[in-house]
Amino acid sequence: MARTTHRSSKGKKLYAVRVPKGKPGAGRIKDIQTYKRAHGQDVRRDSKREA
């Protein structure tokens, strides 16, 4: 999952999640998340090595 960073009009950092290469609509933005929300989810998710 590739993420591109953007800034909102209020100055908050945003992540644009893109459709992976090789899939229909590749490069298109699939979802936009705030950095705070995306980072929080990344921290909560256990890595495969820890599981």
PDB file with one MODEL, atoms N, CA, C and O in Angstrom:
MODEL        1
ATOM      1  N   MET A   1       0.850  -1.167   0.000  1.00  0.00           N
ATOM      2  CA  MET A   1       0.000   0.000   0.000  1.00  0.00           C
ATOM      3  C   MET A   1       0.899   1.234   0.000  1.00  0.00           C
ATOM      4  O   MET A   1       1.681   1.458   0.924  1.00  0.00           O
ATOM      5  N   ALA A   2       0.767   2.012  -1.041  1.00  0.00           N
ATOM      6  CA  ALA A   2       1.556   3.229  -1.140  1.00  0.00           C
ATOM      7  C   ALA A   2       0.744   4.403  -0.614  1.00  0.00           C
ATOM      8  O   ALA A   2      -0.448   4.524  -0.898  1.00  0.00           O
ATOM      9  N   ARG A   3       1.389   5.251   0.142  1.00  0.00           N
ATOM     10  CA  ARG A   3       0.727   6.447   0.667  1.00  0.00           C
ATOM     11  C   ARG A   3       1.459   7.681   0.176  1.00  0.00           C
ATOM     12  O   ARG A   3       2.689   7.736   0.181  1.00  0.00           O
ATOM     13  N   THR A   4       0.700   8.652  -0.240  1.00  0.00           N
ATOM     14  CA  THR A   4       1.245   9.940  -0.649  1.00  0.00           C
ATOM     15  C   THR A   4       0.779  10.969   0.369  1.00  0.00           C
ATOM     16  O   THR A   4      -0.388  10.964   0.763  1.00  0.00           O
ATOM     17  N   THR A   5       1.675  11.853   0.799  1.00  0.00           N
ATOM     18  CA  THR A   5       1.286  12.840   1.806  1.00  0.00           C
ATOM     19  C   THR A   5       0.796  14.120   1.142  1.00  0.00           C
ATOM     20  O   THR A   5       1.312  14.538   0.106  1.00  0.00           O
ATOM     21  N   HIS A   6      -0.188  14.717   1.745  1.00  0.00           N
ATOM     22  CA  HIS A   6      -0.759  15.992   1.321  1.00  0.00           C
ATOM     23  C   HIS A   6      -1.015  16.813   2.576  1.00  0.00           C
ATOM     24  O   HIS A   6      -0.857  16.317   3.692  1.00  0.00           O
ATOM     25  N   ARG A   7      -1.407  18.060   2.395  1.00  0.00           N
ATOM     26  CA  ARG A   7      -1.822  18.915   3.517  1.00  0.00           C
ATOM     27  C   ARG A   7      -3.248  19.383   3.263  1.00  0.00           C
ATOM     28  O   ARG A   7      -3.614  19.727   2.139  1.00  0.00           O
ATOM     29  N   SER A   8      -4.042  19.391   4.321  1.00  0.00           N
ATOM     30  CA  SER A   8      -5.411  19.899   4.206  1.00  0.00           C
ATOM     31  C   SER A   8      -5.375  21.422   4.219  1.00  0.00           C
ATOM     32  O   SER A   8      -4.331  22.027   4.463  1.00  0.00           O
ATOM     33  N   SER A   9      -6.520  22.032   3.953  1.00  0.00           N
ATOM     34  CA  SER A   9      -6.594  23.494   3.982  1.00  0.00           C
ATOM     35  C   SER A   9      -6.352  24.025   5.388  1.00  0.00           C
ATOM     36  O   SER A   9      -5.952  25.178   5.552  1.00  0.00           O
ATOM     37  N   LYS A  10      -6.590  23.199   6.406  1.00  0.00           N
ATOM     38  CA  LYS A  10      -6.351  23.586   7.800  1.00  0.00           C
ATOM     39  C   LYS A  10      -4.912  23.319   8.232  1.00  0.00           C
ATOM     40  O   LYS A  10      -4.525  23.676   9.345  1.00  0.00           O
ATOM     41  N   GLY A  11      -4.112  22.692   7.357  1.00  0.00           N
ATOM     42  CA  GLY A  11      -2.710  22.448   7.669  1.00  0.00           C
ATOM     43  C   GLY A  11      -2.419  21.079   8.243  1.00  0.00           C
ATOM     44  O   GLY A  11      -1.276  20.800   8.608  1.00  0.00           O
ATOM     45  N   LYS A  12      -3.436  20.199   8.337  1.00  0.00           N
ATOM     46  CA  LYS A  12      -3.204  18.855   8.871  1.00  0.00           C
ATOM     47  C   LYS A  12      -2.591  17.970   7.799  1.00  0.00           C
ATOM     48  O   LYS A  12      -2.886  18.119   6.613  1.00  0.00           O
ATOM     49  N   LYS A  13      -1.737  17.050   8.224  1.00  0.00           N
ATOM     50  CA  LYS A  13      -1.102  16.125   7.302  1.00  0.00           C
ATOM     51  C   LYS A  13      -2.093  15.031   6.916  1.00  0.00           C
ATOM     52  O   LYS A  13      -2.766  14.462   7.775  1.00  0.00           O
ATOM     53  N   LEU A  14      -2.176  14.741   5.619  1.00  0.00           N
ATOM     54  CA  LEU A  14      -3.082  13.722   5.109  1.00  0.00           C
ATOM     55  C   LEU A  14      -2.303  12.657   4.356  1.00  0.00           C
ATOM     56  O   LEU A  14      -1.262  12.941   3.763  1.00  0.00           O
ATOM     57  N   TYR A  15      -2.804  11.444   4.380  1.00  0.00           N
ATOM     58  CA  TYR A  15      -2.267  10.357   3.578  1.00  0.00           C
ATOM     59  C   TYR A  15      -3.290   9.996   2.517  1.00  0.00           C
ATOM     60  O   TYR A  15      -4.452   9.752   2.840  1.00  0.00           O
ATOM     61  N   ALA A  16      -2.884   9.959   1.271  1.00  0.00           N
ATOM     62  CA  ALA A  16      -3.736   9.475   0.187  1.00  0.00           C
ATOM     63  C   ALA A  16      -3.280   8.060  -0.125  1.00  0.00           C
ATOM     64  O   ALA A  16      -2.131   7.847  -0.514  1.00  0.00           O
ATOM     65  N   VAL A  17      -4.176   7.087   0.044  1.00  0.00           N
ATOM     66  CA  VAL A  17      -3.862   5.685  -0.220  1.00  0.00           C
ATOM     67  C   VAL A  17      -4.197   5.423  -1.677  1.00  0.00           C
ATOM     68  O   VAL A  17      -5.322   5.664  -2.115  1.00  0.00           O
ATOM     69  N   ARG A  18      -3.220   4.930  -2.428  1.00  0.00           N
ATOM     70  CA  ARG A  18      -3.404   4.712  -3.863  1.00  0.00           C
ATOM     71  C   ARG A  18      -3.703   3.249  -4.175  1.00  0.00           C
ATOM     72  O   ARG A  18      -3.363   2.357  -3.397  1.00  0.00           O
ATOM     73  N   VAL A  19      -4.340   3.013  -5.314  1.00  0.00           N
ATOM     74  CA  VAL A  19      -4.593   1.655  -5.800  1.00  0.00           C
ATOM     75  C   VAL A  19      -3.252   1.094  -6.277  1.00  0.00           C
ATOM     76  O   VAL A  19      -2.543   1.771  -7.023  1.00  0.00           O
ATOM     77  N   PRO A  20      -2.880  -0.145  -5.860  1.00  0.00           N
ATOM     78  CA  PRO A  20      -1.573  -0.713  -6.221  1.00  0.00           C
ATOM     79  C   PRO A  20      -1.381  -0.883  -7.726  1.00  0.00           C
ATOM     80  O   PRO A  20      -2.350  -1.005  -8.475  1.00  0.00           O
ATOM     81  N   LYS A  21      -0.113  -0.889  -8.161  1.00  0.00           N
ATOM     82  CA  LYS A  21       0.222  -1.124  -9.566  1.00  0.00           C
ATOM     83  C   LYS A  21      -0.249  -2.512  -9.973  1.00  0.00           C
ATOM     84  O   LYS A  21      -0.228  -3.446  -9.171  1.00  0.00           O
ATOM     85  N   GLY A  22      -0.673  -2.639 -11.219  1.00  0.00           N
ATOM     86  CA  GLY A  22      -1.138  -3.922 -11.722  1.00  0.00           C
ATOM     87  C   GLY A  22      -2.614  -4.171 -11.474  1.00  0.00           C
ATOM     88  O   GLY A  22      -3.167  -5.139 -11.996  1.00  0.00           O
ATOM     89  N   LYS A  23      -3.259  -3.331 -10.699  1.00  0.00           N
ATOM     90  CA  LYS A  23      -4.696  -3.461 -10.422  1.00  0.00           C
ATOM     91  C   LYS A  23      -5.453  -2.465 -11.300  1.00  0.00           C
ATOM     92  O   LYS A  23      -4.894  -1.439 -11.690  1.00  0.00           O
ATOM     93  N   PRO A  24      -6.714  -2.754 -11.614  1.00  0.00           N
ATOM     94  CA  PRO A  24      -7.500  -1.781 -12.387  1.00  0.00           C
ATOM     95  C   PRO A  24      -7.586  -0.443 -11.645  1.00  0.00           C
ATOM     96  O   PRO A  24      -7.865  -0.406 -10.446  1.00  0.00           O
ATOM     97  N   GLY A  25      -7.349   0.630 -12.356  1.00  0.00           N
ATOM     98  CA  GLY A  25      -7.389   1.961 -11.739  1.00  0.00           C
ATOM     99  C   GLY A  25      -6.117   2.287 -10.978  1.00  0.00           C
ATOM    100  O   GLY A  25      -6.141   3.112 -10.065  1.00  0.00           O
ATOM    101  N   ALA A  26      -5.005   1.653 -11.336  1.00  0.00           N
ATOM    102  CA  ALA A  26      -3.734   1.840 -10.626  1.00  0.00           C
ATOM    103  C   ALA A  26      -3.341   3.312 -10.571  1.00  0.00           C
ATOM    104  O   ALA A  26      -3.479   4.039 -11.555  1.00  0.00           O
ATOM    105  N   GLY A  27      -2.856   3.737  -9.421  1.00  0.00           N
ATOM    106  CA  GLY A  27      -2.424   5.111  -9.222  1.00  0.00           C
ATOM    107  C   GLY A  27      -3.537   6.039  -8.766  1.00  0.00           C
ATOM    108  O   GLY A  27      -3.276   7.154  -8.314  1.00  0.00           O
ATOM    109  N   ARG A  28      -4.781   5.581  -8.884  1.00  0.00           N
ATOM    110  CA  ARG A  28      -5.934   6.377  -8.461  1.00  0.00           C
ATOM    111  C   ARG A  28      -5.990   6.405  -6.935  1.00  0.00           C
ATOM    112  O   ARG A  28      -5.597   5.437  -6.284  1.00  0.00           O
ATOM    113  N   ILE A  29      -6.465   7.483  -6.374  1.00  0.00           N
ATOM    114  CA  ILE A  29      -6.575   7.597  -4.918  1.00  0.00           C
ATOM    115  C   ILE A  29      -7.796   6.810  -4.456  1.00  0.00           C
ATOM    116  O   ILE A  29      -8.917   7.054  -4.903  1.00  0.00           O
ATOM    117  N   LYS A  30      -7.555   5.850  -3.545  1.00  0.00           N
ATOM    118  CA  LYS A  30      -8.615   4.980  -3.043  1.00  0.00           C
ATOM    119  C   LYS A  30      -9.231   5.543  -1.765  1.00  0.00           C
ATOM    120  O   LYS A  30     -10.439   5.433  -1.556  1.00  0.00           O
ATOM    121  N   ASP A  31      -8.404   6.144  -0.914  1.00  0.00           N
ATOM    122  CA  ASP A  31      -8.881   6.624   0.379  1.00  0.00           C
ATOM    123  C   ASP A  31      -7.972   7.749   0.851  1.00  0.00           C
ATOM    124  O   ASP A  31      -6.777   7.749   0.555  1.00  0.00           O
ATOM    125  N   ILE A  32      -8.525   8.699   1.577  1.00  0.00           N
ATOM    126  CA  ILE A  32      -7.711   9.754   2.195  1.00  0.00           C
ATOM    127  C   ILE A  32      -7.914   9.657   3.695  1.00  0.00           C
ATOM    128  O   ILE A  32      -9.044   9.649   4.183  1.00  0.00           O
ATOM    129  N   GLN A  33      -6.802   9.581   4.423  1.00  0.00           N
ATOM    130  CA  GLN A  33      -6.837   9.469   5.875  1.00  0.00           C
ATOM    131  C   GLN A  33      -6.000  10.580   6.476  1.00  0.00           C
ATOM    132  O   GLN A  33      -5.024  11.029   5.875  1.00  0.00           O
ATOM    133  N   THR A  34      -6.386  11.023   7.667  1.00  0.00           N
ATOM    134  CA  THR A  34      -5.531  11.964   8.375  1.00  0.00           C
ATOM    135  C   THR A  34      -4.329  11.186   8.902  1.00  0.00           C
ATOM    136  O   THR A  34      -4.424   9.989   9.174  1.00  0.00           O
ATOM    137  N   TYR A  35      -3.208  11.870   9.041  1.00  0.00           N
ATOM    138  CA  TYR A  35      -2.005  11.226   9.560  1.00  0.00           C
ATOM    139  C   TYR A  35      -2.274  10.643  10.939  1.00  0.00           C
ATOM    140  O   TYR A  35      -1.832   9.536  11.247  1.00  0.00           O
ATOM    141  N   LYS A  36      -2.996  11.387  11.768  1.00  0.00           N
ATOM    142  CA  LYS A  36      -3.271  10.956  13.140  1.00  0.00           C
ATOM    143  C   LYS A  36      -4.016   9.618  13.147  1.00  0.00           C
ATOM    144  O   LYS A  36      -3.668   8.714  13.906  1.00  0.00           O
ATOM    145  N   ARG A  37      -5.035   9.497  12.303  1.00  0.00           N
ATOM    146  CA  ARG A  37      -5.831   8.274  12.258  1.00  0.00           C
ATOM    147  C   ARG A  37      -5.031   7.110  11.662  1.00  0.00           C
ATOM    148  O   ARG A  37      -5.079   5.997  12.184  1.00  0.00           O
ATOM    149  N   ALA A  38      -4.300   7.360  10.577  1.00  0.00           N
ATOM    150  CA  ALA A  38      -3.537   6.304   9.915  1.00  0.00           C
ATOM    151  C   ALA A  38      -2.394   5.826  10.802  1.00  0.00           C
ATOM    152  O   ALA A  38      -2.142   4.625  10.897  1.00  0.00           O
ATOM    153  N   HIS A  39      -1.708   6.749  11.445  1.00  0.00           N
ATOM    154  CA  HIS A  39      -0.584   6.383  12.306  1.00  0.00           C
ATOM    155  C   HIS A  39      -1.076   5.593  13.513  1.00  0.00           C
ATOM    156  O   HIS A  39      -0.443   4.616  13.914  1.00  0.00           O
ATOM    157  N   GLY A  40      -2.196   6.007  14.092  1.00  0.00           N
ATOM    158  CA  GLY A  40      -2.766   5.284  15.232  1.00  0.00           C
ATOM    159  C   GLY A  40      -3.103   3.852  14.878  1.00  0.00           C
ATOM    160  O   GLY A  40      -2.881   2.944  15.680  1.00  0.00           O
ATOM    161  N   GLN A  41      -3.639   3.637  13.681  1.00  0.00           N
ATOM    162  CA  GLN A  41      -3.968   2.283  13.231  1.00  0.00           C
ATOM    163  C   GLN A  41      -2.694   1.472  13.005  1.00  0.00           C
ATOM    164  O   GLN A  41      -2.654   0.285  13.331  1.00  0.00           O
ATOM    165  N   ASP A  42      -1.657   2.095  12.453  1.00  0.00           N
ATOM    166  CA  ASP A  42      -0.382   1.400  12.237  1.00  0.00           C
ATOM    167  C   ASP A  42       0.222   0.946  13.559  1.00  0.00           C
ATOM    168  O   ASP A  42       0.775  -0.151  13.640  1.00  0.00           O
ATOM    169  N   VAL A  43       0.125   1.767  14.588  1.00  0.00           N
ATOM    170  CA  VAL A  43       0.683   1.440  15.901  1.00  0.00           C
ATOM    171  C   VAL A  43      -0.098   0.294  16.541  1.00  0.00           C
ATOM    172  O   VAL A  43       0.494  -0.595  17.153  1.00  0.00           O
ATOM    173  N   ARG A  44      -1.424   0.312  16.401  1.00  0.00           N
ATOM    174  CA  ARG A  44      -2.255  -0.746  16.993  1.00  0.00           C
ATOM    175  C   ARG A  44      -2.069  -2.097  16.310  1.00  0.00           C
ATOM    176  O   ARG A  44      -2.198  -3.137  16.955  1.00  0.00           O
ATOM    177  N   ARG A  45      -1.771  -2.092  15.030  1.00  0.00           N
ATOM    178  CA  ARG A  45      -1.635  -3.334  14.273  1.00  0.00           C
ATOM    179  C   ARG A  45      -0.304  -4.006  14.627  1.00  0.00           C
ATOM    180  O   ARG A  45       0.748  -3.369  14.563  1.00  0.00           O
ATOM    181  N   ASP A  46      -0.347  -5.284  14.999  1.00  0.00           N
ATOM    182  CA  ASP A  46       0.876  -6.031  15.311  1.00  0.00           C
ATOM    183  C   ASP A  46       1.584  -6.423  14.026  1.00  0.00           C
ATOM    184  O   ASP A  46       0.942  -6.736  13.023  1.00  0.00           O
ATOM    185  N   SER A  47       2.893  -6.405  14.062  1.00  0.00           N
ATOM    186  CA  SER A  47       3.638  -6.861  12.901  1.00  0.00           C
ATOM    187  C   SER A  47       3.602  -8.383  12.845  1.00  0.00           C
ATOM    188  O   SER A  47       3.341  -9.038  13.854  1.00  0.00           O
ATOM    189  N   LYS A  48       3.862  -8.948  11.667  1.00  0.00           N
ATOM    190  CA  LYS A  48       3.819 -10.402  11.507  1.00  0.00           C
ATOM    191  C   LYS A  48       4.908 -11.079  12.333  1.00  0.00           C
ATOM    192  O   LYS A  48       4.729 -12.213  12.776  1.00  0.00           O
ATOM    193  N   ARG A  49       6.027 -10.402  12.544  1.00  0.00           N
ATOM    194  CA  ARG A  49       7.118 -10.992  13.330  1.00  0.00           C
ATOM    195  C   ARG A  49       6.757 -11.091  14.804  1.00  0.00           C
ATOM    196  O   ARG A  49       7.210 -12.005  15.495  1.00  0.00           O
ATOM    197  N   GLU A  50       5.935 -10.146  15.297  1.00  0.00           N
ATOM    198  CA  GLU A  50       5.555 -10.160  16.715  1.00  0.00           C
ATOM    199  C   GLU A  50       4.463 -11.180  17.006  1.00  0.00           C
ATOM    200  O   GLU A  50       4.346 -11.656  18.135  1.00  0.00           O
ATOM    201  N   ALA A  51       3.677 -11.513  16.017  1.00  0.00           N
ATOM    202  CA  ALA A  51       2.531 -12.417  16.232  1.00  0.00           C
ATOM    203  C   ALA A  51       2.964 -13.860  16.415  1.00  0.00           C
ATOM    204  O   ALA A  51       2.122 -14.738  16.604  1.00  0.00           O
TER     205      ALA A  51
ENDMDL
END
